[in-house]
């Protein structure tokens, strides 16, 4: 495409109009020396060039290595040299592509300019157009195409078979500076990771700029990159600071002029006009999980006893702009969900039903098919309605018969989110996992003789919650299923444990606290215990090994003259008989 930019200027710069010579019957060999110069930021005034080596170059000029020029031999097509020259001069070409569009494939290509900026070629007589085909790195744009007629003559009319030409380029070295701040727009953030990408003009891709794959904000929240060549770029965050949501928006910019940035203890000093960005990162939303309204991280319960999980996802201040906000909770197989018990509270108001009906909230309840995972997804309208609120989810669980005594049952909650600036969704989970557990206790009933090892079957016990005889532990269905070896258990009735033929008895699924064992029936021939036996359930109190079972000792009747048992009855009868004899003897004596 032709653009109204270059050729007339280049003719003036090169002062080559005087070099146009009439075609001669003589053939000459001409040497063209291209001296490629670069300048920083802007071009100097035109060089007064007559095709000879100047006595001095403009200030700031330096040789440019690596430029490649192409040339085209232009056929006159019946025109005079001057006519063809004038016609070309009126068609203002911007660059190599413009010239190629009119004249096709170039006649030839010069070698790249060397370290002195020089490329030379020997050409026959003719009218030529030269255009820069390959532009070295760091260069703003190609120099303008120019016209050259060979052989040339100088201003004195002398033949000039060696022509020195000085095409110029502008070198641009620019800068970019990024400031990273927290959601308040004030506090700076250290430790944000970025990569810098530069556009490849050949295919339009944006590979990582060499050495710039991991730029990290400093203690002042800054990233400063200097010495960037002319071109198109973008910065993108690859890893946010700890506790913050990533913001993967591409920060696009172009280097079109030279600039410099220095960072002195957080104070930025800028020369020129660097690309500058301030990017705000909101903190990543968190999610926590507790047990009960007291927000405990540990709880111990009787199997089948209900307790409440509290899930508290953080509502970010900019949630209305989020594209995803979902929290989920996977229930451990050792726990059971109380059906219909889930609740969603927004600012302490139960919206469980109304938000589902209104379309603010989509709920997937835990089932076997989804691995017992409850999912609560807020729609776009729901996210908007959440703005500026607090959010709490509760539901009831019980520990079931699958629990291992004393082993913690951890439970996690997850928050999946996208703040609208993320290529992939982010996920947060509970940092300190809450857990529940249940325990148990085992005993062995033995004879209170010398060795204390003779097992006693048939002793019956209840478990008192307070040491009295009116507040006993009662069976529930889950507790019954956790203790399949206990015969006669009925949900809602007092727990009764009976020692087996080996004297063993025990219970699984108690909360971690102190209970009291009360013997309600001793084995035949033995006295029942007269006092409650306290025991404390801990994470290690349950054991199925005989060596660690706690002994409960019963003595035979005559050994303990206490109330209850056949021994007491025997002493009472003997005592009454002796008293009767004593009264009879006294009566007879009197």
C-alpha positions as CSV (number, residue, x, y, z in Angstrom):
1,X,0.0,0.0,0.0
2,X,1.3,3.4,-0.9
3,X,1.4,6.1,1.8
4,X,2.2,9.8,1.7
5,X,5.3,9.6,3.8
6,X,8.8,9.1,2.6
7,X,10.3,9.5,-0.9
8,X,10.4,13.3,-1.3
9,X,12.0,13.6,2.1
10,X,14.6,11.0,1.3
11,X,15.5,12.8,-1.9
12,X,16.2,15.9,0.0
13,X,18.1,14.1,2.7
14,X,20.4,12.4,0.3
15,X,20.7,15.3,-2.1
16,X,20.8,12.8,-4.9
17,X,18.8,14.6,-7.5
18,X,22.1,15.9,-8.8
19,X,23.3,12.4,-9.2
20,X,20.9,11.6,-12.0
21,X,22.8,11.2,-15.1
22,X,21.8,10.7,-18.7
23,X,22.1,7.2,-19.9
24,X,25.4,6.9,-21.7
25,X,26.7,4.5,-24.3
26,X,29.5,3.6,-21.9
27,X,28.9,1.0,-19.3
28,X,30.3,1.5,-15.8
29,X,30.7,-0.6,-12.7
30,X,29.4,1.3,-9.7
31,X,30.0,0.7,-6.0
32,X,27.3,1.6,-3.6
33,X,28.2,1.8,0.1
34,X,25.3,1.9,2.6
35,X,26.4,3.3,5.9
36,X,23.6,2.4,8.4
37,X,23.3,4.8,11.2
38,X,21.1,4.7,14.3
39,X,20.0,7.5,16.6
40,X,18.2,7.3,19.9
41,X,14.6,8.4,20.2
42,X,14.4,10.8,17.2
43,X,16.1,11.4,13.8
44,X,18.6,14.3,13.5
45,X,18.3,17.0,10.9
46,X,19.0,15.8,7.3
47,X,22.6,15.0,6.4
48,X,24.0,17.2,3.6
49,X,24.9,14.2,1.4
50,X,26.4,14.5,-2.0
51,X,27.2,10.8,-2.3
52,X,30.6,11.2,-0.8
53,X,31.9,10.4,2.7
54,X,31.0,13.4,4.9
55,X,33.6,15.1,7.1
56,X,31.4,14.6,10.2
57,X,28.3,12.7,11.1
58,X,25.5,14.3,13.2
59,X,25.8,14.1,17.0
60,X,24.5,10.9,18.5
61,X,25.0,8.8,15.4
62,X,26.4,5.3,15.8
63,X,26.7,2.3,13.3
64,X,23.9,-0.1,13.2
65,X,24.7,-3.8,12.5
66,X,22.3,-6.3,11.0
67,X,20.2,-4.2,8.6
68,X,19.5,-5.9,5.3
69,X,18.6,-3.9,2.2
70,X,17.0,-5.1,-1.0
71,X,17.1,-3.3,-4.4
72,X,15.1,-3.2,-7.6
73,X,16.4,-2.3,-11.1
74,X,13.6,-0.2,-12.6
75,X,13.0,-0.6,-16.3
76,X,12.5,2.7,-18.1
77,X,9.8,1.4,-20.4
78,X,10.3,3.9,-23.1
79,X,10.6,6.9,-20.7
80,X,13.6,9.0,-20.3
81,X,15.6,8.6,-17.1
82,X,14.4,11.9,-15.8
83,X,10.7,11.1,-16.6
84,X,11.0,7.7,-14.9
85,X,12.7,9.3,-11.9
86,X,10.0,12.0,-11.6
87,X,7.3,9.3,-11.8
88,X,8.9,7.3,-9.0
89,X,9.4,10.4,-6.9
90,X,5.6,11.1,-7.1
91,X,4.8,7.6,-5.8
92,X,5.7,7.8,-2.2
93,X,6.7,4.5,-0.8
94,X,6.7,3.9,3.0
95,X,8.7,0.7,3.3
96,X,9.8,-2.6,1.7
97,X,6.3,-4.0,1.4
98,X,5.1,-0.9,-0.6
99,X,8.0,-1.2,-3.1
100,X,7.5,-5.0,-3.5
101,X,3.8,-4.5,-4.1
102,X,4.6,-2.4,-7.2
103,X,7.7,-4.1,-8.5
104,X,7.5,-7.7,-7.3
105,X,10.4,-9.7,-6.1
106,X,13.6,-7.6,-5.6
107,X,16.4,-7.8,-8.0
108,X,18.9,-8.5,-5.3
109,X,19.7,-8.3,-1.6
110,X,22.8,-6.9,0.1
111,X,24.6,-8.6,2.9
112,X,23.6,-7.5,6.4
113,X,25.4,-4.4,7.6
114,X,28.5,-5.2,9.6
115,X,29.7,-3.9,13.0
116,X,30.7,-0.6,11.3
117,X,27.2,-0.4,9.8
118,X,28.5,-0.9,6.3
119,X,27.1,-3.0,3.5
120,X,28.5,-2.7,-0.1
121,X,27.5,-3.9,-3.5
122,X,28.7,-3.5,-7.1
123,X,26.0,-2.6,-9.6
124,X,25.7,-1.8,-13.3
125,X,24.3,1.4,-14.6
126,X,20.6,1.9,-14.1
127,X,17.8,3.4,-12.0
128,X,17.3,1.6,-8.7
129,X,15.1,1.7,-5.6
130,X,16.5,0.5,-2.3
131,X,14.4,-0.5,0.7
132,X,15.3,-1.9,4.1
133,X,14.1,-5.5,4.2
134,X,15.3,-6.6,7.6
135,X,15.2,-4.2,10.5
136,X,17.5,-4.9,13.4
137,X,16.2,-5.4,16.9
138,X,15.6,-2.3,19.1
139,X,14.8,-0.2,16.0
140,X,11.6,1.8,15.9
141,X,11.0,1.2,12.2
142,X,12.7,0.7,8.8
143,X,14.4,3.7,7.2
144,X,12.7,5.1,4.1
145,X,13.2,3.7,0.6
146,X,15.3,5.8,-1.7
147,X,16.0,6.1,-5.4
148,X,19.5,6.0,-6.9
149,X,20.6,6.5,-10.5
150,X,23.9,5.0,-11.6
151,X,26.4,6.1,-12.6
152,X,26.2,9.3,-10.6
153,X,27.9,12.6,-11.1
154,X,28.7,15.1,-8.4
155,X,27.8,18.8,-8.3
156,X,30.8,19.6,-10.4
157,X,29.6,17.2,-13.1
158,X,32.4,14.7,-12.4
159,X,31.6,11.0,-12.7
160,X,31.2,9.3,-9.3
161,X,31.5,5.6,-9.5
162,X,31.5,5.1,-5.8
163,X,28.4,6.4,-3.9
164,X,28.2,6.5,-0.1
165,X,24.7,6.7,1.3
166,X,23.7,7.1,5.0
167,X,20.2,5.8,5.7
168,X,19.2,6.4,9.3
169,X,17.1,4.5,11.9
170,X,15.8,5.5,15.3
171,X,16.7,3.2,18.2
172,X,14.1,3.1,21.0
173,X,14.8,1.8,24.5
174,X,11.8,2.1,26.7
175,X,10.6,1.2,30.2
176,X,7.6,-0.2,32.0
177,X,6.8,0.1,35.7
178,X,4.1,-1.8,37.6
179,X,2.8,-1.0,41.1
180,X,0.9,-3.7,42.9
181,X,-1.5,-2.7,45.7
182,X,-4.0,-4.5,47.9
183,X,-7.8,-4.1,47.6
184,X,-7.8,-0.8,49.4
185,X,-5.6,0.6,46.6
186,X,-3.1,1.9,49.2
187,X,-1.2,-1.0,50.8
188,X,1.6,-2.2,48.4
189,X,2.0,-5.9,47.8
190,X,5.4,-7.7,47.7
191,X,5.8,-11.1,46.1
192,X,3.5,-10.9,43.1
193,X,5.0,-12.8,40.1
194,X,4.6,-11.6,36.5
195,X,5.9,-12.6,33.1
196,X,6.7,-10.1,30.3
197,X,5.8,-11.0,26.7
198,X,6.9,-9.3,23.4
199,X,5.0,-9.6,20.1
200,X,6.8,-11.4,17.4
201,X,6.1,-9.4,14.2
202,X,6.5,-12.4,12.0
203,X,3.6,-14.4,13.4
204,X,1.9,-12.1,15.9
205,X,2.6,-14.4,18.8
206,X,3.7,-13.2,22.2
207,X,6.5,-15.3,23.6
208,X,8.1,-14.6,26.9
209,X,10.7,-11.8,26.5
210,X,14.1,-13.3,27.2
211,X,15.0,-13.3,30.9
212,X,11.6,-11.8,31.9
213,X,9.6,-15.0,32.7
214,X,9.5,-14.4,36.4
215,X,9.4,-10.8,37.5
216,X,8.5,-10.3,41.2
217,X,7.2,-7.1,42.9
218,X,9.7,-5.8,45.5
219,X,9.0,-4.6,49.0
220,X,7.5,-1.4,47.6
221,X,5.2,-3.3,45.3
222,X,7.2,-2.3,42.2
223,X,8.4,-4.1,39.1
224,X,10.7,-1.9,36.9
225,X,12.0,-3.1,33.5
226,X,14.2,-0.8,31.4
227,X,16.0,-1.1,28.1
228,X,13.1,-2.6,26.2
229,X,13.2,-2.3,22.4
230,X,10.6,-0.8,20.2
231,X,7.6,-3.2,20.0
232,X,4.3,-4.4,21.5
233,X,4.2,-6.1,24.9
234,X,2.1,-7.3,27.8
235,X,2.6,-8.1,31.4
236,X,0.5,-10.8,33.1
237,X,0.4,-12.0,36.7
238,X,1.4,-15.6,37.0
239,X,1.2,-16.0,40.8
240,X,-0.4,-13.7,43.3
241,X,1.1,-12.7,46.7
242,X,0.2,-15.1,49.5
243,X,-3.5,-14.7,50.5
244,X,-4.5,-12.8,47.4
245,X,-6.5,-13.7,44.3
246,X,-4.6,-13.8,41.0
247,X,-5.5,-11.1,38.4
248,X,-4.6,-12.5,35.0
249,X,-5.6,-9.5,33.0
250,X,-3.0,-8.8,30.3
251,X,-1.5,-5.3,30.8
252,X,-0.7,-4.4,27.2
253,X,1.6,-1.6,26.2
254,X,3.9,-0.5,23.3
255,X,7.4,0.9,23.4
256,X,7.5,3.8,20.9
257,X,9.9,6.2,22.6
258,X,12.9,6.0,24.9
259,X,12.4,6.2,28.7
260,X,14.1,5.2,31.9
261,X,12.8,4.4,35.4
262,X,14.8,4.2,38.7
263,X,13.3,2.9,41.9
264,X,15.1,4.3,45.0
265,X,13.6,2.8,48.1
266,X,10.2,3.0,46.6
267,X,10.5,6.4,45.1
268,X,10.1,6.3,41.3
269,X,12.1,8.7,39.1
270,X,11.1,8.7,35.4
271,X,12.8,10.0,32.3
272,X,10.6,10.2,29.2
273,X,7.2,8.5,29.2
274,X,7.4,4.9,30.4
275,X,4.5,2.5,30.3
276,X,3.1,2.6,33.9
277,X,0.4,0.4,35.5
278,X,-1.1,0.1,38.9
279,X,-2.9,-3.2,39.5
280,X,-5.0,-3.9,42.5
281,X,-5.3,-7.4,43.9
282,X,-8.2,-8.2,46.3
283,X,-7.4,-10.8,48.9
284,X,-8.4,-14.3,47.9
285,X,-11.7,-15.3,49.6
286,X,-11.3,-17.8,52.4
287,X,-13.6,-20.4,53.8
288,X,-13.6,-21.8,57.3
289,X,-15.5,-24.5,59.0
290,X,-16.4,-24.9,62.7
291,X,-18.4,-27.1,65.1
292,X,-21.3,-25.5,66.8
293,X,-22.1,-21.8,67.4
294,X,-19.0,-21.5,69.6
295,X,-16.9,-22.1,66.5
296,X,-14.9,-25.0,67.9
297,X,-12.3,-26.9,65.9
298,X,-12.8,-30.1,67.9
299,X,-15.8,-31.9,69.2
300,X,-16.6,-35.3,70.7
301,X,-20.0,-36.9,70.5
302,X,-22.0,-40.0,71.3
303,X,-22.6,-42.0,68.1
304,X,-26.0,-40.9,66.8
305,X,-25.9,-37.6,68.7
306,X,-26.4,-34.6,66.4
307,X,-24.0,-31.7,66.1
308,X,-23.8,-28.7,63.7
309,X,-21.2,-27.9,61.2
310,X,-20.8,-24.2,60.5
311,X,-19.3,-23.3,57.1
312,X,-18.3,-19.6,56.7
313,X,-17.2,-18.6,53.2
314,X,-15.8,-15.1,53.0
315,X,-17.8,-12.8,50.8
316,X,-15.3,-10.6,48.8
317,X,-16.1,-6.9,48.5
318,X,-16.1,-7.2,44.7
319,X,-18.2,-10.4,44.5
320,X,-20.7,-8.8,42.1
321,X,-17.9,-8.9,39.4
322,X,-17.1,-12.5,40.1
323,X,-17.9,-15.0,37.5
324,X,-18.0,-18.0,39.9
325,X,-18.6,-18.4,43.6
326,X,-19.2,-22.0,44.8
327,X,-18.6,-23.7,48.1
328,X,-18.7,-27.4,48.7
329,X,-18.5,-29.8,51.6
330,X,-17.7,-33.5,51.3
331,X,-19.0,-35.5,54.2
332,X,-16.8,-38.2,55.6
333,X,-18.3,-41.8,55.4
334,X,-18.0,-42.0,59.1
335,X,-20.5,-39.2,59.4
336,X,-24.2,-39.1,58.5
337,X,-26.1,-36.0,57.3
338,X,-29.4,-35.3,59.0
339,X,-31.8,-35.0,55.9
340,X,-33.2,-31.6,55.3
341,X,-31.0,-29.9,57.9
342,X,-28.9,-27.6,55.7
343,X,-29.5,-23.8,56.1
344,X,-28.0,-20.8,54.4
345,X,-27.9,-17.5,56.3
346,X,-27.2,-14.2,54.7
347,X,-26.7,-11.5,57.4
348,X,-28.2,-14.0,59.9
349,X,-31.4,-14.3,57.9
350,X,-32.4,-17.8,56.7
351,X,-32.6,-17.6,52.9
352,X,-32.4,-21.3,52.2
353,X,-35.7,-21.7,50.5
354,X,-36.3,-18.2,49.1
355,X,-32.9,-18.0,47.3
356,X,-33.3,-21.4,45.7
357,X,-36.8,-20.4,44.5
358,X,-35.6,-17.0,43.2
359,X,-32.7,-18.5,41.3
360,X,-29.9,-16.9,43.5
361,X,-28.7,-20.3,44.6
362,X,-28.4,-23.8,43.2
363,X,-28.0,-26.6,45.7
364,X,-26.8,-30.2,45.2
365,X,-27.2,-32.3,48.3
366,X,-24.7,-35.0,49.3
367,X,-25.6,-38.5,48.0
368,X,-23.8,-41.7,47.4
369,X,-23.6,-40.8,43.7
370,X,-21.7,-37.6,44.3
371,X,-19.5,-39.0,47.1
372,X,-21.5,-37.3,49.7
373,X,-20.5,-33.8,48.5
374,X,-22.9,-30.9,49.0
375,X,-22.5,-28.1,46.5
376,X,-23.8,-24.5,46.9
377,X,-23.4,-22.4,43.8
378,X,-24.4,-18.8,43.7
379,X,-25.7,-17.5,40.4
380,X,-25.0,-14.0,38.9
381,X,-28.0,-12.6,40.7
382,X,-27.0,-14.4,43.9
383,X,-23.5,-13.0,43.7
384,X,-24.9,-9.6,43.3
385,X,-27.3,-10.1,46.3
386,X,-24.3,-11.3,48.4
387,X,-22.4,-8.0,48.0
388,X,-21.7,-6.5,51.3
389,X,-23.1,-9.3,53.4
390,X,-22.0,-12.2,55.6
391,X,-22.6,-15.8,54.6
392,X,-23.0,-18.9,56.9
393,X,-24.1,-22.4,56.0
394,X,-25.1,-24.9,58.6
395,X,-26.1,-28.5,58.6
396,X,-26.6,-31.3,61.1
397,X,-24.4,-34.4,61.2
398,X,-24.0,-37.5,63.4
399,X,-21.1,-39.8,63.9
400,X,-22.1,-43.2,62.7
401,X,-21.2,-46.8,63.3
402,X,-18.2,-46.6,60.8
403,X,-16.2,-44.5,63.2
404,X,-13.0,-45.8,64.7
405,X,-12.8,-45.2,68.4
406,X,-10.6,-42.3,69.3
407,X,-9.7,-41.5,65.7
408,X,-10.3,-37.9,64.5
409,X,-12.8,-37.5,61.7
410,X,-11.6,-34.4,59.8
411,X,-13.9,-32.4,57.6
412,X,-13.0,-29.8,55.0
413,X,-14.9,-27.2,53.1
414,X,-13.9,-25.8,49.7
415,X,-14.5,-22.5,47.9
416,X,-14.2,-22.3,44.1
417,X,-14.2,-18.8,42.7
418,X,-13.2,-16.6,39.7
419,X,-12.9,-12.9,40.2
420,X,-13.3,-12.3,36.5
421,X,-9.6,-11.8,35.9
422,X,-8.5,-15.4,36.1
423,X,-7.8,-17.8,33.3
424,X,-8.6,-20.7,35.6
425,X,-10.8,-20.9,38.7
426,X,-9.2,-20.5,42.1
427,X,-9.8,-22.9,45.0
428,X,-9.5,-22.3,48.7
429,X,-10.0,-24.8,51.5
430,X,-10.3,-24.7,55.3
431,X,-6.8,-23.9,56.6
432,X,-7.3,-25.5,60.1
433,X,-9.5,-28.5,59.7
434,X,-12.1,-29.2,62.3
435,X,-12.7,-32.7,63.5
436,X,-15.0,-34.8,65.6
437,X,-14.4,-38.1,67.3
438,X,-16.0,-40.6,69.5
439,X,-14.6,-43.0,72.0
440,X,-15.4,-46.0,74.2
441,X,-14.5,-48.1,77.2
442,X,-13.9,-51.7,78.0
443,X,-14.0,-53.6,81.3
444,X,-13.6,-57.1,82.6
445,X,-15.6,-58.3,85.6
446,X,-13.5,-60.4,88.0
447,X,-13.8,-62.1,91.4
448,X,-12.5,-60.1,94.3
449,X,-10.4,-63.0,95.6
450,X,-6.7,-63.2,96.1
451,X,-5.7,-63.4,92.4
452,X,-8.5,-61.0,91.0
453,X,-8.4,-62.9,87.7
454,X,-11.5,-65.2,87.8
455,X,-14.0,-63.7,85.3
456,X,-17.6,-63.2,86.4
457,X,-20.3,-63.4,83.8
458,X,-23.8,-62.0,84.2
459,X,-23.1,-58.7,85.9
460,X,-25.3,-55.9,84.6
461,X,-24.4,-52.2,84.4
462,X,-25.9,-48.9,83.4
463,X,-24.0,-45.8,82.5
464,X,-24.9,-42.7,84.5
465,X,-24.3,-39.3,83.0
466,X,-24.0,-37.5,86.4
467,X,-23.3,-40.3,89.0
468,X,-26.9,-40.5,90.1
469,X,-29.4,-43.2,89.4
470,X,-32.0,-41.2,87.3
471,X,-30.0,-39.9,84.4
472,X,-28.7,-42.8,82.4
473,X,-27.2,-43.0,78.9
474,X,-29.9,-44.2,76.4
475,X,-29.6,-46.2,73.2
476,X,-30.2,-44.6,69.8
477,X,-30.3,-46.6,66.6
478,X,-26.8,-45.6,65.5
479,X,-25.4,-46.5,68.9
480,X,-27.1,-49.8,68.7
481,X,-25.5,-50.5,65.3
482,X,-22.1,-49.5,66.6
483,X,-22.4,-52.1,69.4
484,X,-23.8,-55.2,67.7
485,X,-22.6,-57.5,70.5
486,X,-25.0,-56.0,73.0
487,X,-28.2,-58.1,73.2
488,X,-31.6,-56.6,73.9
489,X,-30.7,-53.0,73.0
490,X,-33.8,-50.9,72.2
491,X,-33.6,-47.3,71.0
492,X,-34.8,-44.9,73.6
493,X,-34.2,-47.2,76.6
494,X,-31.3,-47.1,79.1
495,X,-28.1,-48.7,78.0
496,X,-27.5,-51.9,79.9
497,X,-24.2,-53.8,79.6
498,X,-23.8,-57.4,80.7
499,X,-20.5,-59.2,81.3
500,X,-20.0,-62.2,79.0
501,X,-18.6,-65.6,79.9
502,X,-15.1,-64.1,80.0
503,X,-16.3,-61.3,82.2
504,X,-15.8,-58.8,79.4
505,X,-18.2,-55.9,78.6
506,X,-17.8,-52.5,76.9
507,X,-19.3,-49.8,74.8
508,X,-18.3,-48.0,71.6
509,X,-19.4,-44.5,70.6
510,X,-19.3,-42.3,73.7
511,X,-18.4,-38.6,73.9
512,X,-15.1,-37.6,75.4
513,X,-16.1,-36.9,79.0
514,X,-16.5,-38.5,82.4
515,X,-19.3,-41.1,83.0
516,X,-20.2,-43.3,85.9
517,X,-20.6,-47.1,85.8
518,X,-23.4,-48.3,88.1
519,X,-23.9,-52.0,88.7
520,X,-27.5,-52.8,88.8
521,X,-27.2,-56.6,89.2
522,X,-24.3,-58.6,90.5
523,X,-23.5,-62.2,89.5
524,X,-25.2,-64.9,91.7
525,X,-23.4,-65.2,95.0
526,X,-21.8,-61.7,94.8
527,X,-22.5,-58.3,96.2
528,X,-23.3,-55.5,93.7
529,X,-21.0,-52.5,93.9
530,X,-22.4,-49.9,96.3
531,X,-20.8,-46.9,94.6
532,X,-20.7,-45.6,91.1
533,X,-17.3,-46.2,89.3
534,X,-16.2,-43.1,87.4
535,X,-14.5,-43.5,84.0
536,X,-13.3,-40.9,81.5
537,X,-13.6,-41.4,77.7
538,X,-10.6,-40.2,75.8
539,X,-9.1,-40.8,72.4
540,X,-7.1,-43.7,73.8
541,X,-9.5,-45.1,76.4
542,X,-11.0,-47.8,74.2
543,X,-9.1,-51.0,73.6
544,X,-10.2,-54.4,72.6
545,X,-7.2,-56.1,74.2
546,X,-7.6,-58.0,77.4
547,X,-4.4,-56.6,78.9
548,X,-5.8,-53.1,78.9
549,X,-9.3,-53.7,80.0
550,X,-10.2,-52.1,83.4
551,X,-11.1,-54.6,86.1
552,X,-14.4,-54.3,87.9
553,X,-14.1,-56.4,91.1
554,X,-17.0,-58.2,92.9
555,X,-16.6,-59.9,96.2
556,X,-18.6,-62.8,97.5
557,X,-21.4,-62.2,99.9
558,X,-19.7,-63.0,103.4
559,X,-16.8,-60.8,102.6
560,X,-18.7,-57.5,102.5
561,X,-21.4,-57.1,105.2
562,X,-23.0,-54.3,103.2
563,X,-26.6,-53.8,102.2
564,X,-27.9,-55.9,99.4
565,X,-26.9,-59.5,98.2
566,X,-27.5,-62.9,99.9
567,X,-24.7,-62.3,102.4
568,X,-26.7,-59.5,104.0
569,X,-29.8,-61.7,104.2
570,X,-27.8,-64.4,106.0
571,X,-26.5,-62.0,108.6
572,X,-29.9,-60.6,109.2
573,X,-31.5,-64.0,109.7
574,X,-28.7,-65.1,112.1
575,X,-28.9,-61.9,114.0
576,X,-32.7,-62.1,114.5
577,X,-32.4,-65.7,115.7
578,X,-29.8,-64.8,118.3
579,X,-31.8,-61.9,119.6
580,X,-34.9,-64.1,119.9
581,X,-32.9,-66.6,122.0
582,X,-31.6,-63.9,124.2
583,X,-35.1,-62.5,124.9
584,X,-36.4,-66.1,125.7
585,X,-33.6,-66.8,128.2
586,X,-34.1,-63.6,130.0
587,X,-37.8,-64.2,130.2
588,X,-37.2,-67.7,131.7
589,X,-34.7,-66.4,134.2
590,X,-37.1,-63.8,135.5
